[in-house]
């Protein structure tokens, strides 16, 4: 590529993030399509199913088949995934709309959301360590400037799992899938994301029973509303030596 900077131009090499497509098919013919960084596909699928309330453990997926659609190549290859679930998914009419991404609706109906039970989990000092630990794992962002990351930390804080994607929601699905397939305890984990926290992310955390979500960016009103309603810990603008606590005071060690 040719780079223009400070009045000069030069031919240079550059790193560019890859995007592809995943088509997720269920047994009753329903499909969901995603634009995604084509890696950790299995983890993404399992994490998405968990975050959507369609499964609770890996055994709820009875069959999984993944194949590259050879009719499409780079750039933008298509990966087709077919899953058979123990309980076929049924989507009813939404009752309580909490967010509307890209023309679609997200509802709390049918997800059996239960309020969490806050208990001292992590200290403010430990929370402040997380961005630095996460930054050490974000080398591909520094190369491309294109990725969002999601991480799971224990209360120490120790890094448990990490994932990246061009989409912030996809990154969250991937890291939830890493934890689910790896048998990690989500009930004692902190989910840290580099993207802003939306209502959809809050729903994913609640369905996966993750007690606290933190972000280096903003928390949106839908996420704050859900977090307060269901006692989810919600932290925004976690950077430097400060953060905002929007909900879930009981999750912080006094």
C-alpha positions as CSV (number, residue, x, y, z in Angstrom):
1,X,0.0,0.0,0.0
2,X,1.0,3.7,-0.3
3,X,1.2,5.7,3.0
4,X,0.9,9.5,3.0
5,X,2.2,11.2,6.1
6,X,3.6,14.6,7.0
7,X,3.9,15.6,3.3
8,X,5.7,12.4,2.3
9,X,4.6,9.2,0.7
10,X,6.1,5.7,0.6
11,X,5.2,2.1,-0.4
12,X,4.9,0.1,2.8
13,X,3.6,-3.3,4.0
14,X,0.6,-3.3,6.3
15,X,-1.4,-5.8,8.3
16,X,-5.1,-6.0,7.5
17,X,-7.7,-7.8,9.6
18,X,-9.7,-10.6,7.8
19,X,-13.5,-10.8,7.7
20,X,-15.6,-13.8,6.7
21,X,-19.1,-15.1,7.1
22,X,-20.6,-17.8,9.3
23,X,-24.0,-19.3,8.5
24,X,-25.4,-21.1,11.5
25,X,-28.2,-23.6,10.7
26,X,-30.5,-25.3,13.2
27,X,-32.3,-28.5,12.7
28,X,-35.6,-26.9,11.8
29,X,-34.1,-24.9,8.9
30,X,-33.6,-21.7,10.8
31,X,-30.4,-19.8,10.0
32,X,-28.4,-17.0,11.5
33,X,-25.7,-15.2,9.5
34,X,-22.7,-13.4,11.0
35,X,-19.8,-11.3,9.7
36,X,-16.9,-12.6,11.7
37,X,-13.1,-12.9,12.0
38,X,-12.8,-16.5,10.8
39,X,-11.1,-18.1,13.8
40,X,-12.4,-19.9,16.9
41,X,-15.5,-20.8,15.0
42,X,-16.6,-23.6,17.3
43,X,-16.0,-21.5,20.4
44,X,-18.1,-18.7,18.7
45,X,-21.0,-21.0,18.0
46,X,-21.1,-22.5,21.5
47,X,-20.7,-19.1,23.1
48,X,-23.4,-17.6,20.9
49,X,-25.8,-20.4,21.8
50,X,-25.0,-19.9,25.5
51,X,-25.4,-16.1,25.4
52,X,-28.7,-16.5,23.5
53,X,-30.0,-18.8,26.2
54,X,-30.3,-21.7,23.7
55,X,-28.0,-24.0,25.7
56,X,-26.6,-24.2,29.2
57,X,-23.8,-26.7,28.8
58,X,-21.9,-28.3,25.9
59,X,-24.0,-31.5,26.2
60,X,-27.0,-29.5,24.9
61,X,-25.5,-29.6,21.5
62,X,-26.1,-33.1,20.1
63,X,-24.4,-32.6,16.8
64,X,-22.0,-30.1,15.3
65,X,-20.8,-30.0,11.7
66,X,-18.5,-27.3,10.3
67,X,-17.6,-26.9,6.6
68,X,-16.0,-24.3,4.3
69,X,-18.3,-23.3,1.5
70,X,-16.0,-23.8,-1.5
71,X,-18.2,-21.7,-3.7
72,X,-16.7,-18.7,-2.0
73,X,-13.0,-17.9,-1.5
74,X,-10.9,-15.2,-0.1
75,X,-11.8,-12.5,0.7
76,X,-15.0,-13.2,2.6
77,X,-15.1,-17.0,2.7
78,X,-18.2,-18.6,4.1
79,X,-18.2,-21.2,6.9
80,X,-21.3,-23.2,7.3
81,X,-22.1,-24.7,10.7
82,X,-25.0,-27.0,11.4
83,X,-26.0,-27.8,14.9
84,X,-28.6,-30.1,16.4
85,X,-29.7,-29.0,19.9
86,X,-31.2,-31.2,22.6
87,X,-34.1,-28.7,22.8
88,X,-34.9,-27.2,19.4
89,X,-34.9,-23.4,19.6
90,X,-38.3,-21.6,19.7
91,X,-38.4,-17.9,19.3
92,X,-41.7,-16.3,20.5
93,X,-43.0,-12.7,20.0
94,X,-40.9,-10.3,22.1
95,X,-42.5,-9.0,25.2
96,X,-39.8,-6.7,26.6
97,X,-37.6,-5.1,24.0
98,X,-34.3,-4.0,25.6
99,X,-32.3,-3.2,22.5
100,X,-32.7,-3.1,18.7
101,X,-29.4,-3.8,16.9
102,X,-29.3,-3.3,13.1
103,X,-33.1,-3.7,12.7
104,X,-33.4,-6.8,14.9
105,X,-35.0,-7.0,18.3
106,X,-33.5,-8.5,21.5
107,X,-35.9,-9.6,24.2
108,X,-35.7,-11.0,27.7
109,X,-38.7,-13.2,27.0
110,X,-38.1,-16.9,27.4
111,X,-34.6,-16.6,28.7
112,X,-35.5,-17.5,32.3
113,X,-33.4,-14.6,33.6
114,X,-32.9,-14.8,37.3
115,X,-31.4,-12.0,39.4
116,X,-27.8,-12.7,40.5
117,X,-26.9,-12.8,44.1
118,X,-24.1,-10.4,44.7
119,X,-21.2,-11.3,47.1
120,X,-17.7,-9.9,47.4
121,X,-15.8,-11.1,44.4
122,X,-13.1,-8.7,43.3
123,X,-11.4,-5.7,44.9
124,X,-11.3,-2.2,43.2
125,X,-7.5,-2.5,43.1
126,X,-7.7,-5.8,41.3
127,X,-10.1,-4.4,38.7
128,X,-7.7,-1.6,38.0
129,X,-5.0,-4.2,37.0
130,X,-7.2,-5.7,34.3
131,X,-6.7,-3.2,31.4
132,X,-2.9,-3.6,31.7
133,X,-3.1,-7.4,31.7
134,X,-5.5,-7.3,28.7
135,X,-3.4,-4.8,26.8
136,X,-0.5,-7.3,26.8
137,X,-2.7,-9.7,24.9
138,X,-3.9,-7.2,22.2
139,X,-1.0,-7.4,19.8
140,X,-3.2,-7.9,16.8
141,X,-5.0,-4.7,17.5
142,X,-1.7,-2.8,17.5
143,X,-0.9,-4.3,14.1
144,X,-4.3,-3.7,12.5
145,X,-6.3,-1.3,14.6
146,X,-9.3,-3.4,13.6
147,X,-10.1,-5.8,16.5
148,X,-12.3,-5.9,19.6
149,X,-11.2,-8.2,22.4
150,X,-13.0,-10.0,25.2
151,X,-11.4,-11.5,28.2
152,X,-12.3,-13.5,31.2
153,X,-10.4,-13.0,34.5
154,X,-10.6,-14.6,37.9
155,X,-10.7,-12.3,41.0
156,X,-6.9,-12.4,41.4
157,X,-6.9,-11.1,38.6
158,X,-5.5,-13.9,36.4
159,X,-6.3,-14.3,32.7
160,X,-8.6,-17.3,32.0
161,X,-9.5,-16.8,28.4
162,X,-9.2,-14.3,25.5
163,X,-10.7,-13.9,22.1
164,X,-10.7,-11.3,19.4
165,X,-13.0,-10.4,16.5
166,X,-13.9,-7.5,14.2
167,X,-17.2,-7.4,16.1
168,X,-17.4,-6.8,19.8
169,X,-20.4,-9.1,20.3
170,X,-18.6,-11.8,18.4
171,X,-15.6,-11.5,20.6
172,X,-17.8,-11.9,23.7
173,X,-19.4,-15.0,22.2
174,X,-16.0,-16.5,21.4
175,X,-14.6,-16.0,24.9
176,X,-17.8,-17.4,26.5
177,X,-17.4,-20.4,24.2
178,X,-13.8,-20.9,25.2
179,X,-14.9,-21.0,28.8
180,X,-17.8,-23.3,28.2
181,X,-15.9,-25.8,26.2
182,X,-12.9,-25.6,28.6
183,X,-15.0,-26.2,31.7
184,X,-14.2,-22.8,33.3
185,X,-16.3,-21.4,36.1
186,X,-18.1,-18.5,34.6
187,X,-19.8,-17.8,38.0
188,X,-16.6,-16.4,39.5
189,X,-15.3,-14.6,36.4
190,X,-15.1,-11.0,35.3
191,X,-15.9,-10.4,31.6
192,X,-13.7,-7.5,30.3
193,X,-14.4,-6.1,26.8
194,X,-12.7,-3.4,24.8
195,X,-16.0,-2.3,23.2
196,X,-18.9,-0.4,24.8
197,X,-21.4,-2.5,26.8
198,X,-24.8,-2.8,25.2
199,X,-28.0,-4.4,26.4
200,X,-27.2,-7.4,24.3
201,X,-23.9,-7.9,26.0
202,X,-25.6,-7.6,29.4
203,X,-28.1,-10.2,28.4
204,X,-25.3,-12.5,27.2
205,X,-23.6,-12.2,30.6
206,X,-26.8,-12.8,32.5
207,X,-27.7,-15.9,30.5
208,X,-24.2,-17.2,31.1
209,X,-24.4,-16.3,34.8
210,X,-21.2,-14.1,34.6
211,X,-21.4,-11.9,37.6
212,X,-19.5,-8.8,36.5
213,X,-18.9,-7.1,33.1
214,X,-16.3,-4.4,32.7
215,X,-15.3,-2.2,29.7
216,X,-12.6,0.3,28.9
217,X,-15.5,2.2,27.1
218,X,-19.0,3.3,27.9
219,X,-22.0,1.4,29.2
220,X,-25.3,2.1,27.4
221,X,-28.6,2.8,29.2
222,X,-30.1,-0.6,28.2
223,X,-27.2,-2.4,29.8
224,X,-27.4,-0.2,32.9
225,X,-31.1,-0.9,33.2
226,X,-30.7,-4.7,32.9
227,X,-27.7,-4.7,35.3
228,X,-29.6,-2.9,38.0
229,X,-32.7,-5.0,37.5
230,X,-30.9,-8.4,37.6
231,X,-28.0,-7.3,40.0
232,X,-25.3,-7.8,37.4
233,X,-22.0,-6.0,38.2
234,X,-21.4,-3.3,35.5
235,X,-18.2,-1.2,35.2
236,X,-17.4,1.3,32.5
237,X,-14.5,3.5,31.6
238,X,-12.1,1.1,33.3
239,X,-8.8,2.8,32.4
240,X,-5.9,4.4,34.1
241,X,-6.6,4.5,37.8
242,X,-10.4,5.0,37.6
243,X,-13.7,3.4,36.7
244,X,-17.4,4.0,36.9
245,X,-19.6,1.5,38.7
246,X,-23.1,1.6,37.3
247,X,-24.6,-1.5,39.1
248,X,-23.7,-4.4,41.4
249,X,-21.9,-2.7,44.3
250,X,-22.1,-6.0,46.2
251,X,-19.6,-7.7,43.8
252,X,-16.8,-5.4,45.0
253,X,-14.7,-6.4,48.0
254,X,-15.0,-3.5,50.5
